[in-house]
Amino acid sequence: MKKSILYILVLTVVTLSSCSYQKLVKSTDNQLKYQKAKEYYEKKDYMRAATLLEGVAPYYKGTQEAGTVLHLLASCYYNNKNYETAINYYSAYNSNYPRGEYAIECRYMVGQCYYMLSPDVKLDQSATYSGIDAFETFLEMYPYSERVSEASKLQLELKEKLAYKNLLNAHLYYKLGNFQGNNYQSAIIVSQNVLKEYPFTKYREEFSITILRSKYMQAVKSVHEKKEERYRDAIDEYFVYAGEFPQGKYIKEAQKIFEDSEKTIKIK
């Protein structure tokens, strides 16, 4: 019986609250709606806060509060995980108030939103690229901000994601071998390009051994006229790998490639 009464009381409160909110949405008192929007925001009721803010935004356009409204809207959508819309509002703030109170935060949050949107490595990485660019802009504009360390960390994570995606592609090319073309060369090109673009990637050794393996297999499977040149290329690549990773986890494999390549050239 007590539980039933409690349930009815809760339902009544929720219903009254909902009716009150609906009246507020339809109200023409923009100042009241703005005040209530901030209250909803403080209570972390971001959906209701955003709805009210959307309604009052035109009213406050051109006033001192306009920037705050934009910032609050962006924050509401971010907290509701609607990152695409949040980006629009953070970017709008940056365009309209480049030196505003929230300019540094909004510039950073554009990158943060793209970071949250960055998908699994096997999917399209447009958001990842956008996040890297957004953080780069932030770091260039605000090199002394207290958010620099975090922005650099998140940007590096996004770069490593792209590096790993390319590593998977390089491995795939290597496995395909000579199927419908020289995929070893594709594996080499992908790996070399990543090492140029992200020279400090944690996957550097993985790319280096992939290049060596690919050059070696390219030599093994070459036509007779190109074998010696390609084996020599593999030997040169061995010295590149061994010079950088003398204690690397693939050093024994690399040495075997070197020995076999030298032996094959001498036989010729």
Long-range contacts (C-beta under 8 A, 24 or more apart in sequence): 21-48, 24-52, 25-51, 25-52, 25-55, 30-55, 30-56, 30-59, 30-60, 34-60, 34-65, 34-69, 37-72, 38-72, 41-72, 41-75, 41-76, 44-79, 46-75, 46-76, 46-77, 46-79, 46-80, 47-76, 47-80, 49-76, 50-76, 50-77, 50-80, 66-96, 67-93, 67-96, 67-97, 67-100, 67-101, 67-102, 68-101, 68-102, 70-96, 70-97, 71-102, 71-105, 71-106, 74-106, 74-109, 78-109, 78-112, 78-113, 81-116, 83-113, 83-114, 83-116, 83-117, 84-113, 84-117, 86-113, 87-113, 87-114, 104-142, 104-145, 104-147, 105-147, 107-134, 107-137, 107-138, 107-141, 107-142, 108-138, 108-142, 108-145, 108-147, 108-151, 110-134, 110-138, 111-135, 111-137, 111-138, 111-151, 111-154, 111-155, 112-154, 114-158, 115-154, 115-157, 115-158, 118-158, 118-161, 121-161, 121-164, 121-165, 121-168, 122-165, 122-168, 125-161, 125-162, 125-165, 128-158, 128-161, 128-162, 129-162, 131-155, 131-158, 132-158, 132-159, 132-162, 159-198, 159-201, 160-198, 160-201, 160-202, 160-203, 162-198, 163-194, 163-198, 163-201, 163-202, 163-203, 164-203, 166-190, 166-191, 166-193, 166-194, 167-191, 167-194, 167-203, 167-206, 167-207, 167-210, 170-194, 170-207, 170-210, 171-210, 173-214, 174-210, 174-213, 174-214, 174-217, 177-217, 177-221, 178-221, 182-218, 184-214, 184-215, 184-217, 184-218, 184-221, 185-214, 185-218, 187-211, 187-214, 188-214, 188-215, 188-218, 204-244, 205-244, 205-245, 205-248, 205-249, 205-250, 208-240, 208-241, 208-244, 208-245, 209-241, 209-248, 209-250, 209-253, 209-254, 211-237, 211-240, 211-241, 212-237, 212-238, 212-240, 212-241, 212-254, 212-257, 213-253, 213-257, 216-257, 216-260, 216-261, 219-261, 219-264, 227-264, 227-268, 228-265, 228-268, 231-261, 231-264, 231-265, 232-261, 232-265, 234-258, 234-261, 235-261, 235-262, 235-265
